[in-house]
Amino acid sequence: MQYFDCTPVIRASCTNGALCSRKTRPKAALRSKFIFFNNLLVVSLRVASHIPRNASVFLSHFVASNSATDVFRQVFGAWLLECAVHRSAPLGTYDIPPPHDGDARFSRSNDSLRESDVRLSVRSISGRQREEKDVIPGEFTYHRPSSVAEAVAILVSHGDEARPLSGGHSLIPMMKLRMAAPEHLVDLGGIADLKGISEDGGTITIRAMTTQHELIGSDLLAEKLPIIKETSLLIADPQIRYVGTLGGNVANGDPGNDMPALMQCLNASYVLTGPDGDREVAARDFYEAAYFTALAPEEILTAVKIPTPPAGHGYAYEKLKRKVGDYATAAAAVLLTMNGGSVASASVALTNVADTPLYAADASNILTGSTLDDATVASAVAAAEAITDPASDGRGPAEYRTKMAGIMMQRALARAADRARS
């Protein structure tokens, strides 16, 4: 019987830092969990290879919400999604070798990766002797376009076999583990038009390739939208924020990402550029299910547009996490304006307590017009908790995570109100 052996994946990820520290080694408990997911994977892959795309949502939803750790979510989520979308399940035993330190293909001084059409190859091995030339990623063609139009043309030309690359924190680890194998990689890093932050006519536009570090350092955002800096500082660590981009964070549909819920709270819209030009989709309408969005395969998310809040608005992003840099157990974004002692407008959104970010419309409406008295706040919190649907996982039981979402909302609301009144 053929099967997918997860042990080499553990070894590859832990020894190469793809998903773990170089010092991390799989322990017995982790191996036992992978044995369970190994059995689940075989069944899921066989199912995924025979179902249509629109019926495969339950697979990505299951992995995104029920995996025991972030490693499980990233590894199995991406793999199942690949199989569900492309309806292919390459079952077999795969031995995935790590790159060699002396291999010039992984040297920072090697200039070949700066040119387009660079090809890297890898051979999947099943019961054969591993060769020194084997590398982790599958074979792909590397493109580095200089314009959005050129990038879109590449995506149109190669269809589902092409993937855009922004910060790479989701896609590259999956390629290294062979959980994703695009034949064409379209690096957006060379497109100058995808960088920058500007304001025009009451709207702040942030280009997609603007990094989290640049969001933190922006004087414009510090003055007009300080909640973005507050949120960015809670994402991962400085190394990640130097490379991770706003566009990548909001575009891939991971319900654990922090920026999607914040964009819903801010009533942002996304500019999607494709062969037919630009179109705008509200952040509140963009997310369909875990890793499924309104973005078409031939489109690129090129910018985020945010209405400039009035001066003196209150804001806060509260995030409960197990450790620094972790995904949220639950998080809440709040934006409000005050008129005297009452709330003139309110907006609430929640992170990582469902298979999509959640805009809490009922809670926002309850708060609007109130004086933020205890009874109104309790009613709004209950309304927000009612729309959550978290999984019981390594972050806690579903009931706990729902209550934590309510507590994060309460804390964010209190801080936002203090800032609005000061």
Secondary structure, 3 states (H helix, E strand, C coil): CCCCCCHHHHHHHHHHCCCCCCCCCCCHHHHHHHHHHHHHHHHHHHHHCCCCHHHCHHHHHHHHHHCCCHHHHHHHHHHHHHHHHHCCCCCCCCCCCCCCCCCHHHCCCCHHHHCCCEEECCCCCCCCCCCCCCCCCCCEEEECCCCHHHHHHHHHHHHHHEEEECCCCCHHHHHHCCCCCCCEEEEHHHCHHHCCEEEECCEEEEECCCEHHHHHHCHHHHHHCHHHHHHHCCCCCHHHHHHCEHHHHHHCCCCCCCHHHHHHHCCCEEEEEECCEEEEEEHHHHEEECCEECCCCCCEEEEEEEECCCCCCEEEEEEECCCCCCCCCEEEEEEEEEECCEEEEEEEEEECCCCCCEECHHHHHHHCCCCCCHHHHHHHHHHHHHCCCCCCECCECHHHHHHHHHHHHHHHHHHHHHHHHC
